[in-house]
Amino acid sequence: MLRIPCPYCGERDEAEFRYGGEVPGSIPQTDVGDQAWADYLFARDNPKGLVHERWCHSHGCGQWFNVVRDTVTHRIHAVYGAGEAPPVVDCSNESQADGGR
Amino acid sequence: MSPSQPLRKAQGGRIDRTRTVAFRFDGRRYLGHPGDTLASALLANGVKVMGRSMKLHRPRGVLSAGVEEPNALFSVDWGSGKIPSIRATVMPALDGLVAQSQNCFPSVNFDLGRALDFTHRLWPAGFYYKMFKWPSWRAFEWAVRRTAGIGRLPDGTDRTRYRHLNSHCDVLVVGSGPSGLAAALEAGRRGEDVLVVEQDVAFGGSLLHDPMAIDGAASDDWLEAALAELDGMDNVRLMANATAAGCYDHNLVTIHDRSAAYRSDGPVETFHKVRARRIVLATGATEQPMLFGNNDLPGIMLAGAVHAYVGRYAVNCGQRVAGVVNNDAGWHSLLAVHDAGTAVRAIVDTRGDVERELLDAAEERGIAVHPGATPLTARGSSGVRGLRFAAANETTKQVDCDLIAMSGGLNPTTQLYSQAGGKLRYDERRHCFVPDKDPADLDVVGAASGSFGWENGSSVRPCTVAPVRTGRQWVDFQHDVTAADIELAVRENYVSVEHMKRYTTAGMAVDQGKTSNLGVLSLLAQLTGRSPGEVGTTTARPQFMPVTMGAIAGNRRGDFYRPAKRLAAHDWHAGEGAVFDDYGAWKRPAFYGDDRDASIAREVLAVRQSVGFFDGSPLGKIEVKGPDAARFLDRIYVNNVLTLKPGRVRYGLMLNENGVVIDDGVFVRQDEDHFLVNTTSGNAERIAAWLEEWHQCEFFDMRLVLSNVTSQWAVATLAGPDARAVLQSLPGLIDLSTASFPHLRFAAGHLADGMPYRLQRVSFSGEQSYELSVPSNRAASIFERLQAAAGPGKLVPIGVEALMVLRTEKGFVHVGVDTDGTTNPLDIGFGAVVDRKQRDFIGARSLARPNDRRTDRRQLVGFELLDRNASVPAGAHFVTGSNGGRRSEGFVTSACDSPTLGRTIGIGLIEGGFGRKGEEVLVYDSGRNLPARIVDPCFYDPSGERMRA
């Protein structure tokens, strides 16, 4: 159970949030090829380390935002608004050094 | 002292001798004192056999004095109802309590299941993967299911009340031994919010039986002072009888609190979720058993436990004790036990280099010592009579005893540490796994960190398989795993610790291997020529101790499990004779009257012939307002939204990005920049959230707001040829004539009495139909007025079931019923709408994939049974081919005995359905093949004249 810093309300318990998965790429144009469309729809990075993902403070302000989370340590490095460019995060090789589980 | 407790010492211990408690164990009455556990009270009464092992039904006595207990598990009832597998070593001896041994028949002392032990060669490790194969598993399943497991689920109502509590603290201290209390004092004095959790009924940990000097004072005095000081601090909470059961991300700890569980006026268990800034683990260490033949006999206990029973409970567990140890902590316990009056005859130490100091201490007490010896086997059948061992000079010796106190070393209790992400390191010298790399905001102190207080003594010698075969050597007592089982598994190449655990089931019993995991992996290391550090440990997962399911559920059971939504006019419907059923989260009238089928038919015919009234309040209603509302909804709907004029209504489909239909309903353009989106009744919240997600995450540059107003408006649906006449009688309503208010129109305004209303002319029944929305709190009153306006008995209330028949007759799809997670709009006949739309919408690109365009996909059709008297349920399959090569081509999604048409009709999805109109197919249901004809899904008024009338 994470503690997630909602950019609008402050730090709250994960139970107040809804998970929205990895931030997908931008929506392709309709003339995109079948393979590229399938990649957009179904392929996700699922990295060991930093991941950019969407969360919604559904039992709070109702706002969607993005979170930079380390999937190994669960540390949340940054949050930023929907549609904004992700901030540069210096994780100092934290998860690599940790080796994961 | 009560004469009924022959092994109780005359003084000492932390029991209240001024009072007695009486309880029953297996039908016999026993006495104990407040402060006793069930185990200590039974030991005081000379009870040796307390349980039967899970697999082989071997008689077992109590092994430990704490939560790690694998053997003494009882079904216990203290007014709570009978609760299985309670550890006798932690359960307080309560007055009036009833306890029963488990896994034995007819009794714990004579158990027919012991036959399994006498035939133990048939049941080696992994036996269930090797046997039970011929003729098939099913031939054995019945017997295996009956034999497997221990304890029985309680029946009847659970009398315990459960609740959840959330809290925060600066420092959470788990464990109240000397290290835990010291940490709590330090944090408390700094003014931090401190919570101390102790699973025992009393604070103090090892100090309760093993006094020592702390800060120059006797530990009893130190303990009293420390508790008094902590008690006096407002910023410190002390919680006894509460187990920290799980540690989760970002320092969330769950605590199973039984402090009120033994109340006679109604037991309460609390499940705490505590978020701590910092966690201090002072969880101590668990003593491990030694490996020798028959080491599971009743009367063989952990040395620390023998010490605890005599020190804390004033119980002599035996008269003549033999010690079997490989470390200094065992010596410490044995010397203390001897000094407390339980005579130790001999100490067998597998190490040759025992410290001089310890040897001298034993000699002073007249205890025979055998350093460098190897324990061979315990003698006795249902109790210990002696110990055979090989002395250092390899001669076999024997010592008579009625109790063997063993100590295989201490292993830090690190389950919570591992759950928090901490890394363990194998310590060669102490032969155990110690915390190595602490996670952020977590500290380990005391024995849990590997500081056992004898660091300067000789190192621990790991247990090894006895070189001489001297009977079975138990590694896991609860699951009956022996050293030979581990050897067998290694021979069969189960050399990974995770495979070993699953194959032999070692460490997988109720005790989760608290006294066996270390033994398993040191044997595995020895047998495969690795060090235990290389073998590694299995992952410790929550819960550390079994937590009652009730505590995890809290109050979310019964009516609170999934609170029902009731209609604003629920009571009005009840007065009309409604029979309610669950539709999604809603309790809605299924039909009105006593006879289900007759009521549904009557209601359907009322709509077809005169007028019916339906409470459509759960219909999803989402307002979309703003300059870009039309552009936004045009991306959402398959349909063209931009061309809709204000005051008009259009039917639309919503898809997900994969092109699958997820919802349908009408949308209304109230004004140029103001829309009202209707969703399926069960889907309002999901679609509202989904629209928000699209707006906020992808279309954030569009200017609009979304608002779910579903529960603000109650909806009265009037349908049938007389609907207009009834509705028009409400004073203040607009002119409803078809000329001025045709099908698919919307109007809003106020009735003559000022009540605001919204009115849309839409139809889900195929008849002329109006949906009148009024504020929710006016639902019952508007229903009554409509009823009065219609005249007595004229306005027939109809339930959800009749509406479903009506829409099936009309061939209207119900998304989620007639469609599933693979249905695209083309499959349900919306290909033309899709192809007409030139702009992008959600799911559009997916519909261009070859697979979405295949003509042999399952497509929506109607069907009618050729036999007018037969009927089929939804879910029946359309089949083709004869018995041998029969396959399903699709299935019935909705079917009904149509009162209007007088026959069984339905709709369904069948491969290539659009091109098969008129074809005869078979519908398979429960062994019958019913001939049916594929037809258009719209059975009633295909031209829509009645709907538009």
Interface residues (C-beta under 8 A of the other chain):
Chain A: M1 L2 R3 D13 R18 G20 I27 P28 Q29 T30 V32 D34 W37 L41 R54 C56 S58 G62 Q63 W64 T73 H74 R75 A82 G83 R101
Chain B: N166 Y248 D249 H250 L252 K273 R275 G421 A440 E657 N658 A689 E692 E693 Q696 C697 E698 F700 D701 D840 A844 R845 S846 A848 R849 P850
